[in-house]
Amino acid sequence: MSAPVPPTNAPLKGPVHEEELYKDKCVICFVNVPDAQMRPCGHSAVCRDCTRELMTRSQPCPICCKPISSFEVGVYSGNLGERGLWLTPARNIRELATHEGFNEYFQKQFSGNEELYLRWKEVFDVLEIEGGEGIYYTVKETMERQVLRITRSEDLVKLRALAELCSQDFFDDKSLLVVAWRRILEVLELAMPEEKKVRGKKKKQQKKKNDPRKLEILDACRALGVACSKVRDFDDARQYYKRAKEGCEEQLGRDSEKALEVTSSLIMVTGSKSERIEKLRDLLKRMERALGEENVVTLETLNALGIQLRLKREYEEVIKVHERCLAGRMKVLGEDHK
């Protein structure tokens, strides 16, 4: 089934029928999950990619036809009442930190490791902080204060717990991600024992492959690149993606899954749309040879190519790419997910 493509001219006319609002697919492309909440109207029936396209073309919300000033990315749940509930990062934290959900979640994460559990709990324990003289901070403010306090620490275990929190996209303020990942990377580098200086050929011979400490640093570099991209600091994003790419190629090989995945991320913040399209096409050929057409990373890169083609309004090719991507996902997920 080919994905419907929004028209190239004229805004979407008329409101979408009410029954379309709560489907689990974007009402424009019918492929992605509706994970964008538009501002100021608050509707959330469109995916982030289609929302960006609407804003690029100055088109209104397809539900109420009001102008779109901005949007937030999150998870929409339609089973919590007629209008559903937008699960913000703060609400995710609140739900994890109350009742049995908190203990169940962390018991699964740490399997009885009490010491690590307590350190992790301290990272999440942001709802009970009270300001001086009876001043209570909002959930967002306490999260910021807690994260900034943790980033002053050199406790690697605690910072690793913070890294896991960052990777789950719980923060409303994306600049916090940048602050957290910069500090995590800094402490990881400080904790790396200084390598002995060697000369000539011995230096190459002593380079250790698949070093878990180096790989953790490279993961932090990539995560920091993602965080910088979210706050539109593309210069720094390119810097960290490039470092992660070169390190992964050295540690794991040029055609390893992780190296190819970081290369795809680097391409998405480099050059013009046309240049990105050509580089993604070349990268896809490498991925298909090295990883296979049905690999998750290959399919994510194929989807990234579709986004760039849609921005260039090459809609015929967009449909072909979406069909390939959908067919690949069906094979990966199995027949039950059709």
N, C-alpha and C positions, 0 to 999 in steps of 0.2 A: 504493500500500500504506500503510495507516494505521499509525502507530507505537503499539505496545502501551503501555498506561499502567499504572503500579503501582497496586495496590488502595488504596482510601482508608482501610481499617482492617486491623488484624492484620499482623504482620510477614511477610515472605516466608518460606514454609515449606520446610524441607529444602534441602540443598545443590544447586547447579546442577550438571548433568552435566559431567564433565571435558572433553568435547569442546567445550562451550560456552565454556570458559574462554579459549581461545586464538583465538576468532574476532576479526575486526578491528572489530567493533561492540560497543557497550555491551550487556551481557546483560539490561538492564532496558528501555531504550528502543529498541534496535536501530537507532539513527539516528546517534548521535555515536561518535567514536573513544573507546575506554576509556583516558582519560588521567589518571585519579586513582588513586593508590596509597594504600590505606587503612592506618591505623595502629590498633592495633599488629600486625595480622595480616599486612600486606604484600601482600594481594591487589590485583590491578589489572585487573579485568574490567568496570569500571563507569566511565562518564564523570563529569566533575566536577559536572555539573548534577544527575544522579541521585544522586550521593553526597551532595550538599548536602541533597537531598530526604530521603534516608534518615536523615541526622543530624537534620534538623528534626523528623522523626517518631520519633526514637529507635529506629530499626530497625537490625538487625545487618547484618554483611557477608553478601551473598547467597551467597557461596561456602562459608564455614565457619560462619556464624551467630554469630560472635563480635561483641561490641560494637565500635562504631567510635568512637574517641576523637578522631581528626583524620584529615586526608588531605593528600597532596602532589600537585601537578600536574606531569606530565612526559610523556615519550614512552615507550610500551611497545613492545618488539620481541619478537615471539614466535618468531623464526626462529633464536634463539641457544640452543637446548637446550630441554629439556622445560619448565622453569619460565620461560624467557625471561630478559630482562635489563632492569632498570629503568634507563634512561639518564638519570642525574642530571646536573645542570649541570656538576658537577666531572668526570664521566666524559666529557661532550662536550668539555670543555677538554682533557682528557688525550689523547683521540683526535685532536683537531685538532693538538695540539702534538707529536705523535710520528710517526715514519716519513714516508711520502710524503704523507699526508693533509693535513698542515699546508701544505706548499709548493703542492700542487695547489689547495687552497682559496684561498690568497691570490693565487696567480698569476691566477686567474679574477677575483678582486676588483679587482686593480690593473693588470692588463694591462701589466706591465713598468715601472710607476712605482716605481723602486727606493726613492726617498726616502720616499714614503708607505708603501710596504711595510715598511720598517724601523721606522717609527714605530708602525705597527699591530702588528708583531711584538712590540715592547716591551710593548704592552698585554697581549698574550696570553702573554707569557713568564713564567708564574707558577709553573712547576713546578721551577725550578732554584734558587729563593731558599733560602738556608740561614741558620738563626739563629746567633747567637753561641755560641762554645764548643761546637760540634758539635750544637747543638739544631736539629732539623729540624721545620719546621712542616707541618701537614697541608695538603692541597690547598685546603681551604676557608679555612684561616687565611692561606695565602699569597695567595689570591685577594683576601681582605679587605684585607690589607696593601698589595697592589699597587694595588687600586682606590682606597683612601684616599690613597695616595701620588700617584696620577695626578690625583685631584681637587684636590690642592694646587697643581697646575700651572695656568698660564694659556696653555698651548700649545693653540691651537684645533684644530690638526690632530689632535693626540693625543686631545683630548677628543671630537672627532667620531668617532674610532675607538672610543673607549670608549662613545659613544652607540650605535654600531652593535652593539657587544657587548651592551649593555643591552637593545636591542630584540629580541635573539634569546633572551631569557629564560634565560640561562646561570647565574644566581645562585641558590644554595640559600637564602641569607639575603636576603629581599625588601627589608629595610631598607636594604641596600646600594644598591638601585636608587634609593631616595629620595635618599640622600646623593649618588650620582653625578649624577642628573638635576638636583638643586638647583644643584650646582656648574657643570654644563654650561650651564644656563640663565643663571646669574650671569655666567659668562665671555662668553657670547654677547651678553648685554646690555651688558657693558663694552666689547665690541668694536664695537658699533653706534655709528657716528659720531653725535655730537649734532646734531640737526636745528636749523636756524636758526629763531629765533622770528619769527613773522609775525603780523600782526594781520588781523582781519576776514575778508573773503571769500578773501583770498589763501591763508590757512591751509588751507582746504578744497581749493582748486585745486592746492596743492602736495603734497597727500597722494598718494603714489605707490602705485599698485595693483600687485599681483603682485611685490612687492619680495622677492627671494629671501632677503635677510637677515632681514626681518621674518617671512617664512614659516618659516624655520628656527627662530626663537624660538618661534613658535606651535606648531610640531611638538614642541619641547622642553616647552612648557607642557602639551600634551596628554599626552605621555609621563610627565611628572611627576604628572599627574592619575591616570594608570593605576597608577603606582608607589604613590601614596598610597592608592589603593583597595585594593591588594593587602595593605597593612599595616593596613587598616581605619581609616585616617585620612580619614574622609569629608568633614570640614569643609575640609581643605586640598584634597582632590580636587575638591570643588565649585568652590573658588576658582580653581584652575588650568584646569579644564574651561571655566568661564565666561569666563575671559580668552581662552582659545584660541578659543572659539565666537565671541565678539565680534570678535576680530581676524580670523578667517577670513571672517566676514560682511563686514567692511570691506574686506579685501584681495581676496577672491574672489567675493563676492556671497552673499546670504542663502540661495539655493538651490543653491549649489555643493556638490559631493560631499563635500569636506572639512568644510565648515561643518555640513552635515547629519549627518555621521558623529560630529562632536564633540558636537552637540546630543543625539544618541542616548546617548552616554556620560554626559553631564551628567544626563539624565533618570534614568539607572540609579542615581544616588547622591542623588536628590532626592525628598522626599515619601514618602508611604505606598505600599503595593503598588497600591492602587486608583488613586491619582493617577498612578503610573508607567504603569499600563495605559492609562489614558485619554490621557495625553500621547504614549505610543508609538503609539497608534492614529492620533491626529492627525498625528504626524510621518510615519507610513507613507504617509498620503494625499499629503503634500507630496513625499515621496521618489518615489512612483510617478509623480506628475506631472512632477517635475523630472528624475529619473534613469531611470525605468522599473521595471517589476516584476521584471525579471531582473538588475538591477544587484546586484553583490556586497554593497554597503553596505546596500541595501534588504533583501536576504535576511538579513544579519546582524541588522538591526533587527527583522525578522520573527521570527527565532529568539529574540531578547531578549524580545519580547512573549510568545512561547510559554513561556519560563522564568517570567515573572511570572504568567502564567495558571496554570501548574502549581503555583506557590507558593500561589495562591489556591484551588487544587483545582477549577478550572473545566475539568475534563478533556475534556468534549465539544468545547469550543472549542480546547483544546490540540491535539486530534487534527486539527482542521481547519487550524490554523496549521501543524502539522508537515507535513501533506499539501501545503499551498501552498509551504512552504519546500523540501520535497524535490523537488517538481515544478520549481520555479525553479532549483534547483541542477543538476538533470538537464539542463535546457536550457542552462545556462551551461557545464557540463562536457562535454556531449555524450552520445550514446547509449552509448558504450563504457564509461561509468562507472556504468551501472545495476547 
